[in-house]
Amino acid sequence: MALQDERPTGLSLPRILAWATAAFLILPILVVIPISFTPERYLSLPSGSLSLRHYASLVNDARWSKSILDSLMVALGATVLAGGLGTAFAVGAWRLGVPLARRLRLLMLAPIIVPPIVHAIAFYKAWAVIGLLDSYLGLVLIHTMKGLPFVVLTVAGSLANLDHKLEQAARSLGATASQAMRWVVLPQIATGVASGAVFAFITSWDETVVALFVTSRRVTTLPRRIWEGLADNIDPAIAAMGTLMIVATVAVVAVKTFRTREARA
């Protein structure tokens, strides 16, 4: 006798709560989309006509284009440094395998645990002394520190499934330590490194609090530009930028979902 599908087909309380929670989280974000097409110079829903003027301002306004470029430069620099340093630390801790290494790995979580305002005040004082305030290098170093925990966690998760004997076998066959790392270890943990790099990039791209403290005129990241637009004059271009980021996020998730289903097929 064939087993019947006993999954509930109608509405149930858990399902209603799940849809209500999803609507509570998503609907306020979707309101940004129609606002981005308003023809007015202030935040408002379009009434009768649509306009792309605020999308054009993202390209034509030098302030917006500079902030996007600044965020991209800082995020890429922080991603490269966090990816390299985080991977090296995780591999070193994996090779040692001693209690001290595990404690140091927990210490790497401090940038996640400590509130951003504490980082902002501390780095403001430190950078003022050594002359790194309002500099690309200063902000890249800060964002590297904030992205390091994500790289360490993802790489450590990949290394947890890697057998030490694989590297030992490569060394016994004549490979040097660097060759064993490049040909044996890194290919096995490439997914963890890439995931950590993505998290580091997103962390840098989205960071606001520290940037407000350590930057002013020379470096203006996108989150700082959005903050200033909200504080001084609520510019609908902020809604246009938000819409583009929503579309980019949905596109990335859709591509990832499609490739995952294609791989399982």
C-alpha positions in Angstrom: 0.0 0.0 0.0 1.4 3.4 -1.0 2.0 5.7 1.9 -0.2 8.8 1.8 1.3 12.3 2.1 0.3 13.4 5.6 1.7 16.9 5.3 -0.9 19.6 6.2 -2.5 21.2 3.1 -4.6 23.9 4.8 -3.7 26.8 7.0 -2.3 26.2 10.4 -1.2 28.4 13.2 2.6 27.8 12.7 2.1 28.5 8.9 0.2 31.7 9.6 2.8 32.9 12.0 5.6 32.1 9.6 3.9 34.1 6.8 3.1 36.9 9.2 6.7 37.1 10.3 8.0 37.0 6.7 5.6 39.9 5.8 6.7 41.9 8.8 10.3 41.6 7.7 9.9 42.0 3.9 7.0 44.5 3.4 8.7 47.5 5.0 11.7 46.9 2.7 9.6 46.7 -0.4 8.1 50.1 0.3 11.5 51.5 -0.6 11.0 50.4 -4.2 8.1 52.7 -5.2 9.6 55.6 -3.3 12.7 55.4 -5.5 10.6 56.2 -8.6 9.0 59.4 -7.1 9.4 62.5 -9.2 9.6 64.7 -6.1 12.8 65.9 -4.4 11.6 64.5 -1.0 10.6 61.0 0.2 7.1 60.3 -1.1 5.1 57.6 -2.9 4.7 58.5 -6.6 1.3 59.8 -7.5 0.4 59.6 -11.2 3.9 59.6 -12.7 7.2 57.8 -12.3 10.7 59.2 -12.6 14.2 57.8 -12.9 15.8 61.1 -11.8 17.1 59.6 -8.5 18.7 56.7 -10.2 20.4 59.1 -12.6 21.7 61.1 -9.6 23.5 58.0 -8.4 25.6 58.3 -11.6 25.7 62.0 -12.2 26.1 63.2 -8.6 29.8 63.1 -7.8 29.1 62.6 -4.1 27.3 59.3 -4.7 29.7 58.0 -7.3 32.7 58.8 -5.0 31.0 57.1 -2.0 30.3 54.0 -4.0 33.9 53.9 -5.2 35.3 54.6 -1.7 33.2 51.7 -0.3 34.3 49.4 -3.1 38.0 50.2 -2.6 37.9 49.9 1.2 35.8 46.7 1.0 38.1 45.0 -1.5 41.2 46.0 0.5 39.7 44.7 3.7 38.5 41.5 2.1 42.0 40.7 0.7 43.7 41.4 4.0 41.1 39.6 6.1 41.0 36.6 3.8 44.8 36.2 3.9 45.3 36.8 7.6 42.2 34.9 8.7 43.2 31.9 6.5 46.8 31.9 7.8 45.6 32.1 11.4 43.0 29.3 11.0 45.5 27.0 9.3 48.1 27.7 11.9 45.7 26.9 14.7 44.6 23.7 12.9 48.2 22.6 12.6 49.0 23.2 16.2 45.8 21.6 17.5 46.7 22.6 21.1 44.4 24.2 23.7 46.2 27.5 23.3 45.2 27.6 19.6 41.6 27.0 20.5 41.7 29.9 23.0 43.3 32.2 20.5 40.5 31.2 18.0 37.9 32.3 20.6 39.9 35.6 21.1 39.4 36.2 17.4 35.6 36.6 18.0 36.2 39.7 20.0 35.5 42.1 17.1 32.0 40.5 16.8 31.3 40.6 20.6 32.6 44.1 21.4 30.0 46.8 20.5 30.9 48.9 17.4 30.8 52.2 19.4 33.7 50.9 21.5 35.7 50.1 18.4 34.8 53.6 17.1 36.1 55.4 20.1 39.2 53.3 20.5 40.2 53.6 16.9 39.5 57.3 16.8 41.9 57.9 19.7 44.5 55.6 18.2 44.3 56.9 14.7 44.4 60.5 15.8 47.8 59.8 17.5 49.4 58.0 14.5 47.8 60.2 11.8 45.4 57.7 10.1 42.2 59.6 10.6 40.2 60.1 7.4 42.5 57.8 5.4 41.8 54.8 3.2 44.5 52.8 5.0 43.1 53.5 8.4 39.6 52.4 7.4 40.8 49.3 5.6 42.7 48.2 8.7 39.6 48.6 10.8 37.4 46.8 8.4 40.0 44.0 8.2 39.8 43.6 11.9 36.0 43.4 11.8 36.1 40.9 8.9 38.7 38.6 10.4 36.4 36.6 12.7 34.1 35.5 9.8 37.1 34.3 7.8 38.5 32.4 10.8 35.2 30.8 11.5 34.5 29.6 8.0 38.0 28.4 7.3 38.1 26.6 10.7 34.8 24.9 9.8 36.3 23.7 6.5 39.5 22.5 8.2 37.5 20.5 10.8 36.7 18.1 8.0 40.2 17.9 6.6 42.4 14.9 7.7 45.9 15.9 8.8 47.2 12.8 7.2 46.6 14.3 3.7 49.2 17.0 4.3 51.5 14.5 6.0 51.3 12.2 3.0 52.2 15.1 0.6 55.2 16.0 2.8 56.3 12.4 2.9 56.2 12.3 -0.9 58.6 15.2 -1.2 56.4 18.3 -1.1 57.5 21.3 0.8 55.3 22.9 3.4 54.3 25.7 1.0 53.6 23.1 -1.8 51.5 21.0 0.5 49.6 24.0 1.5 49.0 25.2 -2.1 48.2 21.8 -3.6 46.6 19.8 -0.8 45.2 22.1 2.0 44.0 25.2 0.1 41.9 23.3 -2.6 40.1 21.5 0.3 39.2 24.7 2.1 38.6 26.9 -0.9 34.9 27.0 -0.1 35.5 28.2 3.4 37.9 30.8 2.3 35.5 32.1 -0.3 32.6 32.2 2.2 34.7 34.1 4.7 35.8 36.6 2.0 32.1 37.2 1.1 31.3 37.8 4.7 34.3 40.1 5.2 33.2 42.1 2.1 29.6 42.5 3.3 30.8 43.5 6.7 33.0 46.2 5.3 30.4 47.4 2.8 27.7 47.7 5.4 29.8 49.2 8.3 28.6 52.6 9.5 29.4 53.4 13.1 33.2 53.3 12.9 33.3 55.1 9.6 31.3 58.0 11.1 34.1 58.4 13.7 37.3 58.0 11.7 36.3 59.5 8.4 35.1 63.0 7.4 35.8 64.6 4.0 38.5 62.6 2.2 36.9 59.2 2.7 33.1 59.0 2.4 31.8 55.4 2.3 28.4 54.6 1.0 26.9 54.0 4.5 28.3 57.3 5.7 26.8 59.0 2.6 23.4 57.5 3.3 23.6 58.6 6.9 24.4 62.1 6.0 21.6 62.1 3.4 19.1 61.0 6.1 20.5 63.5 8.7 20.7 66.6 6.5 18.1 66.2 3.7 16.1 63.0 3.2 17.2 62.4 -0.4 15.1 59.9 -2.5 18.3 58.8 -4.1 18.8 56.8 -0.9 15.7 54.8 -1.8 17.1 54.3 -5.3 20.4 53.0 -3.9 18.4 50.7 -1.5 16.4 49.3 -4.4 19.5 48.5 -6.3 21.0 46.7 -3.3 17.8 44.7 -2.9 17.8 43.7 -6.5 21.5 42.7 -6.3 20.8 40.6 -3.2 17.8 38.9 -4.7 19.8 38.2 -7.9 22.7 36.6 -6.0 20.4 34.5 -3.9 18.5 33.4 -7.0 21.6 32.4 -8.8 22.9 30.5 -5.8 19.6 28.7 -5.4 19.5 27.8 -9.1 23.1 26.5 -9.1 22.4 24.4 -6.0 19.3 22.8 -7.5 21.2 22.2 -10.7 24.0 20.5 -8.8 21.6 18.2 -7.0 19.8 17.2 -10.1 
